[in-house]
Amino acid sequence: MIKYLGRRLVYMLISLWVIVTATFFLMRAIPGGPFSGERKLPPAIEASLNSYYGLDQPLFKQYLDYLVSVAKWDFGPSFKYKGQTVNDLISSGFPISFTLGLEAICLALAFGVLFGVIAALKRNKWQDYTAMIIAVVGISVPNFIMAALLQYVLAMKLGMFPVAQWESWGHTVLPAIAVASMPMAFIARLTRSSMLEVLSSDYIRTARAKGLSTSAVTFKHAIRNAIMPVVTYMGPMAASILTGTFVVEKVFGIPGLGMHFVTSITNRDYTVIMGVTVFFGAILLLCVLIVDLLYGLIDPRIKLFGAKKGE
């Protein structure tokens, strides 16, 4: 296991280096600079700012300096947030995005698996059609449109929840539903297709022939094997949700990591854009590693660490 984890750690470091390198050079390839805007600064002031932040150095030296900083987990100062570093913005925004993301993941998993199982068990019946209509709507409607609809119907018209901001548990409900809508739809479709395949397997027919009830066959045998595609999807989905669904946070005025990222793009805040991108990449790689480790726990037939000959 240690050998496997060591190998995966090396792959993760190489992947992070590729992400850092691609992000750095792509940002430098964008026309203009962090101090370019509608109101052009005097040349002397702009030159002074470039010198202060090291932007007047040769590109390769800037790249090496940034690699050293990232290796120390220091993403540098923000160009637009005075007196704050990128690490400060991540430290303040990520806990909020994590809380919202955790709620959304729980909603997506609970209702996605539920709808998928019901649709598979009631194939070609009204329960199946209803669940798949909900899934199609969830996939088709972007989360920022879903957020606006939830705000208009449940908040403004019915007054059931607050419209925006981040102050109490009630403020988390609508954004969590908006973020969870698309992942829930994907999970429902994955679960349905996987359940249909599992339910037609020989061992399921054998279990039914032995007299096991439908609930016993479903919960003890079918779901555990049908959940594998969902676990595969959970890695990138969890990383995306936990680090912040950018537009939804902006719509609801939530001061999470996503809102900082969107603001940094409009402000041309290079260090924040690069820092959040690298942080997102690290979370994604970590989630993929966790998913790979879960494979062996869910399905003992999968050997992650290598099996002896004859096994």
Backbone torsions as a table, in degrees:
resi	resn	phi	psi	omega
1	MET	NA	-40.1	179.6
2	ILE	-63.0	-39.9	178.9
3	LYS	-63.4	-42.6	179.7
4	TYR	-63.8	-45.9	180.0
5	LEU	-64.7	-37.5	177.7
6	GLY	-63.4	-42.3	178.6
7	ARG	-64.5	-42.5	179.0
8	ARG	-65.6	-35.4	178.2
9	LEU	-63.9	-40.1	177.4
10	VAL	-62.9	-43.7	178.3
11	TYR	-62.2	-39.2	179.4
12	MET	-64.7	-41.6	179.1
13	LEU	-64.8	-40.8	177.8
14	ILE	-64.1	-42.5	179.1
15	SER	-63.2	-41.1	178.3
16	LEU	-63.7	-40.0	177.9
17	TRP	-61.3	-41.8	177.8
18	VAL	-63.0	-41.9	179.6
19	ILE	-63.6	-46.2	-180.0
20	VAL	-61.5	-46.2	-177.6
21	THR	-64.1	-47.7	-178.9
22	ALA	-63.1	-42.9	-179.3
23	THR	-64.1	-43.1	-178.2
24	PHE	-61.6	-51.2	-174.6
25	PHE	-74.1	-30.7	176.0
26	LEU	-67.1	-39.5	177.9
27	MET	-65.5	-38.6	179.7
28	ARG	-71.4	-21.8	-179.4
29	ALA	-79.8	-14.0	179.8
30	ILE	-70.4	133.4	178.2
31	PRO	-60.7	147.2	179.9
32	GLY	87.8	-167.1	-178.6
33	GLY	-149.2	177.8	-178.1
34	PRO	-65.6	-18.8	-178.9
35	PHE	-106.9	10.8	174.5
36	SER	-86.3	134.8	-179.2
37	GLY	-162.2	-171.2	179.6
38	GLU	-64.3	-37.1	177.6
39	ARG	-99.3	106.7	-176.8
40	LYS	-73.8	132.7	179.0
41	LEU	-76.6	152.7	172.5
42	PRO	-58.4	143.1	-176.7
43	PRO	-54.0	-37.7	-178.3
44	ALA	-66.1	-41.8	-180.0
45	ILE	-68.5	-42.7	179.2
46	GLU	-63.3	-40.0	178.1
47	ALA	-65.4	-37.5	178.8
48	SER	-65.6	-41.5	178.5
49	LEU	-66.4	-42.5	177.9
50	ASN	-61.4	-39.1	178.5
51	SER	-67.9	-39.5	-178.2
52	TYR	-64.5	-40.7	-178.6
53	TYR	-92.0	2.8	177.2
54	GLY	77.1	17.6	-177.9
55	LEU	-80.2	-7.7	177.0
56	ASP	-91.5	-1.3	178.6
57	GLN	-76.4	159.9	174.1
58	PRO	-57.0	148.0	-173.6
59	LEU	-58.5	-41.6	-177.5
60	PHE	-66.6	-36.3	177.4
61	LYS	-67.1	-39.6	175.9
62	GLN	-60.6	-40.5	179.9
63	TYR	-63.8	-45.8	179.6
64	LEU	-63.9	-41.9	178.3
65	ASP	-62.1	-40.0	-179.9
66	TYR	-68.2	-38.3	176.8
67	LEU	-60.6	-43.6	179.1
68	VAL	-62.8	-41.8	179.7
69	SER	-64.5	-43.7	179.7
70	VAL	-65.0	-37.2	177.9
71	ALA	-61.1	-29.3	176.3
72	LYS	-89.4	4.9	-175.6
73	TRP	58.2	42.8	176.8
74	ASP	-122.7	110.4	-175.6
75	PHE	-92.4	4.9	173.8
76	GLY	86.5	179.7	-178.8
77	PRO	-81.2	155.1	173.4
78	SER	-81.2	140.2	178.7
79	PHE	-76.8	-23.5	-172.5
80	LYS	-111.8	-33.7	178.2
81	TYR	-86.3	102.8	-174.4
82	LYS	-65.3	131.3	176.3
83	GLY	76.2	9.1	-180.0
84	GLN	-123.4	144.5	174.7
85	THR	-98.2	167.7	177.2
86	VAL	-63.5	-36.2	177.3
87	ASN	-61.5	-37.7	177.2
88	ASP	-63.2	-42.8	179.8
89	LEU	-65.2	-40.3	177.9
90	ILE	-66.6	-41.9	-179.6
91	SER	-63.8	-35.1	-179.9
92	SER	-83.6	-32.4	-175.4
93	GLY	-90.6	-32.5	-174.7
94	PHE	-65.8	-41.6	178.1
95	PRO	-57.5	-36.2	178.2
96	ILE	-68.9	-46.3	178.0
97	SER	-63.6	-35.7	179.7
98	PHE	-65.7	-43.3	178.9
99	THR	-62.6	-47.7	178.1
100	LEU	-62.4	-43.0	-178.9
101	GLY	-65.3	-37.8	179.7
102	LEU	-64.1	-42.0	176.2
103	GLU	-62.1	-43.9	-178.8
104	ALA	-65.0	-39.3	178.9
105	ILE	-64.1	-43.6	178.8
106	CYS	-61.9	-43.3	178.3
107	LEU	-63.9	-46.3	-177.6
108	ALA	-63.3	-43.1	-180.0
109	LEU	-67.4	-48.8	-175.8
110	ALA	-61.2	-53.6	-175.5
111	PHE	-79.0	-32.7	178.2
112	GLY	-64.0	-49.1	178.4
113	VAL	-65.2	-40.8	179.7
114	LEU	-60.4	-50.1	-179.5
115	PHE	-64.0	-39.1	-179.7
116	GLY	-65.7	-42.7	179.2
117	VAL	-65.8	-45.4	179.4
118	ILE	-61.2	-43.4	-179.6
119	ALA	-62.8	-37.8	180.0
120	ALA	-72.1	-41.3	-179.4
121	LEU	-70.0	-31.3	-179.3
122	LYS	-110.1	48.3	-174.5
123	ARG	-59.2	135.0	178.9
124	ASN	62.1	24.0	173.6
125	LYS	-116.2	175.8	-174.0
126	TRP	-62.1	-30.4	177.6
127	GLN	-64.6	-39.6	178.8
128	ASP	-65.3	-47.1	-179.2
129	TYR	-63.6	-41.1	-179.6
130	THR	-64.0	-46.2	-180.0
131	ALA	-62.1	-40.3	-178.9
132	MET	-73.4	-31.2	174.3
133	ILE	-63.9	-43.1	177.0
134	ILE	-61.0	-40.4	179.8
135	ALA	-65.7	-42.2	179.8
136	VAL	-63.8	-41.5	177.8
137	VAL	-62.9	-43.5	-179.9
138	GLY	-62.2	-37.2	179.9
139	ILE	-76.8	-37.6	-172.9
140	SER	-77.2	-35.9	-175.2
141	VAL	-89.4	118.7	177.6
142	PRO	-59.6	151.7	-174.6
143	ASN	-65.2	-28.9	179.0
144	PHE	-73.3	-30.1	173.2
145	ILE	-69.9	-41.7	176.3
146	MET	-60.3	-39.4	178.7
147	ALA	-62.2	-44.3	179.7
148	ALA	-65.0	-39.6	178.3
149	LEU	-64.1	-43.4	178.8
150	LEU	-63.3	-41.1	177.6
151	GLN	-61.4	-44.2	-175.9
152	TYR	-69.6	-45.6	-173.6
153	VAL	-81.8	-56.4	-172.1
154	LEU	-81.2	-27.8	-177.8
155	ALA	-97.2	-54.3	-173.9
156	MET	-78.8	-45.1	-176.6
157	LYS	-80.7	-49.0	-176.0
158	LEU	-93.5	-19.9	178.2
159	GLY	65.1	28.2	-177.4
160	MET	-79.2	-31.5	-176.4
161	PHE	-138.2	159.8	175.3
162	PRO	-63.6	151.3	-177.5
163	VAL	-71.9	-43.4	-174.2
164	ALA	-157.3	-169.5	-178.8
165	GLN	76.7	178.5	-174.2
166	TRP	-139.3	86.4	-175.1
167	GLU	-126.4	-34.4	-177.6
168	SER	-143.3	179.8	179.9
169	TRP	-61.2	-35.3	-179.8
170	GLY	-61.2	-29.0	179.2
171	HIS	-72.6	-14.7	-177.3
172	THR	-89.9	-16.1	-170.6
173	VAL	-65.5	-55.1	-176.3
174	LEU	-63.2	-47.7	177.7
175	PRO	-63.0	-33.8	178.3
176	ALA	-65.1	-41.1	177.9
177	ILE	-65.3	-42.6	-180.0
178	ALA	-62.5	-43.0	179.9
179	VAL	-68.8	-35.9	-174.4
180	ALA	-81.0	-14.3	-171.4
181	SER	-60.9	-49.1	-178.2
182	MET	-71.2	-47.4	175.9
183	PRO	-58.8	-38.8	178.2
184	MET	-60.2	-41.4	179.7
185	ALA	-64.4	-44.2	178.1
186	PHE	-62.5	-44.2	-179.3
187	ILE	-63.6	-39.7	178.8
188	ALA	-61.7	-44.4	179.9
189	ARG	-68.5	-41.2	177.6
190	LEU	-62.9	-44.5	-178.8
191	THR	-64.3	-42.7	-179.6
192	ARG	-61.0	-51.0	-178.1
193	SER	-63.9	-40.3	179.5
194	SER	-69.0	-39.9	178.4
195	MET	-63.8	-41.1	178.9
196	LEU	-61.4	-39.4	178.5
197	GLU	-67.2	-42.9	-178.9
198	VAL	-67.8	-40.9	-177.4
199	LEU	-64.9	-20.8	178.1
200	SER	-93.0	5.4	-178.5
201	SER	-75.9	159.8	-178.1
202	ASP	-65.7	-40.3	-176.5
203	TYR	-68.5	-26.0	175.4
204	ILE	-71.2	-42.0	176.9
205	ARG	-63.8	-36.9	177.9
206	THR	-65.4	-42.6	178.8
207	ALA	-62.0	-40.2	177.9
208	ARG	-68.5	-36.6	179.2
209	ALA	-65.2	-28.0	177.7
210	LYS	-77.0	-5.3	176.8
211	GLY	96.3	11.4	178.3
212	LEU	-68.4	144.6	179.6
213	SER	-71.1	163.8	179.7
214	THR	-61.0	-40.0	179.7
215	SER	-65.6	-40.1	179.1
216	ALA	-65.9	-43.0	178.5
217	VAL	-63.9	-41.4	-177.0
218	THR	-67.7	-50.9	-172.4
219	PHE	-82.6	-34.4	-176.0
220	LYS	-86.7	-27.8	-173.0
221	HIS	-120.9	-47.7	-169.9
222	ALA	-75.9	-51.9	-172.7
223	ILE	-62.3	-40.3	-176.8
224	ARG	-60.4	-38.2	179.0
225	ASN	-83.3	-28.5	-179.1
226	ALA	-78.6	-14.4	-174.1
227	ILE	-80.9	-10.5	-175.0
228	MET	-59.2	-45.4	176.5
229	PRO	-61.1	-32.2	178.1
230	VAL	-67.3	-40.7	178.1
231	VAL	-62.5	-39.6	177.6
232	THR	-61.0	-42.9	-179.7
233	TYR	-71.3	-24.9	-175.7
234	MET	-64.3	-29.8	-177.1
235	GLY	-60.2	-66.8	179.1
236	PRO	-64.3	-32.1	179.1
237	MET	-64.0	-45.9	-179.5
238	ALA	-63.6	-41.9	178.8
239	ALA	-61.4	-44.0	-179.1
240	SER	-64.0	-43.3	-176.7
241	ILE	-73.1	-43.5	-174.7
242	LEU	-67.3	-32.7	180.0
243	THR	-83.1	-5.7	174.0
244	GLY	113.8	124.3	173.1
245	THR	-85.5	105.7	-163.2
246	PHE	-56.2	-53.6	-172.4
247	VAL	-70.4	-38.2	-179.2
248	VAL	-62.6	-41.8	177.9
249	GLU	-63.4	-36.2	177.7
250	LYS	-67.7	-40.4	-178.8
251	VAL	-63.7	-41.8	-176.8
252	PHE	-90.8	0.9	179.6
253	GLY	65.2	36.0	-178.4
254	ILE	-90.7	125.1	-176.7
255	PRO	-79.6	55.1	-179.4
256	GLY	-96.6	-171.1	-177.9
257	LEU	-65.6	-35.8	-179.9
258	GLY	-63.7	-40.1	179.7
259	MET	-64.8	-40.6	176.6
260	HIS	-61.3	-38.8	-178.1
261	PHE	-66.4	-46.3	179.6
262	VAL	-62.3	-43.9	179.7
263	THR	-63.7	-38.0	-179.4
264	SER	-66.1	-31.6	178.4
265	ILE	-68.5	-45.9	179.5
266	THR	-67.3	-29.4	-179.8
267	ASN	-90.4	-3.2	-177.0
268	ARG	57.4	41.8	179.6
269	ASP	-87.6	89.8	-171.1
270	TYR	-57.0	-46.7	-174.5
271	THR	-64.7	-37.0	178.2
272	VAL	-68.2	-43.7	179.2
273	ILE	-59.1	-48.8	-178.5
274	MET	-67.2	-42.0	-178.6
275	GLY	-63.8	-44.9	179.6
276	VAL	-66.8	-37.4	178.4
277	THR	-63.7	-45.1	178.6
278	VAL	-65.3	-40.4	178.0
279	PHE	-62.8	-43.1	176.5
280	PHE	-60.3	-43.8	178.9
281	GLY	-61.2	-40.4	179.1
282	ALA	-64.8	-42.7	178.3
283	ILE	-64.0	-41.0	179.2
284	LEU	-61.2	-46.6	179.6
285	LEU	-63.5	-38.6	178.5
286	LEU	-65.7	-41.6	179.5
287	CYS	-65.4	-39.0	177.8
288	VAL	-63.9	-39.8	177.2
289	LEU	-63.0	-43.7	179.2
290	ILE	-61.8	-41.1	178.7
291	VAL	-62.5	-42.7	178.6
292	ASP	-61.6	-38.5	178.4
293	LEU	-69.5	-32.9	179.4
294	LEU	-68.8	-27.0	179.0
295	TYR	-53.6	-47.4	-177.1
296	GLY	-66.4	-28.8	178.6
297	LEU	-77.5	-38.3	-178.1
298	ILE	-76.8	-42.8	-178.2
299	ASP	-124.3	102.5	-178.1
300	PRO	-62.0	-16.8	-180.0
301	ARG	-69.2	-21.1	-179.3
302	ILE	-84.4	121.4	-179.8
303	LYS	-103.3	108.8	-179.7
304	LEU	-83.4	-31.0	-170.2
305	PHE	-105.3	12.3	179.6
306	GLY	87.9	140.4	-178.0
307	ALA	-113.8	153.6	178.0
308	LYS	-72.1	158.8	179.0
309	LYS	-62.7	138.0	-179.8
310	GLY	93.1	-11.2	178.7
311	GLU	-89.9	NA	NA
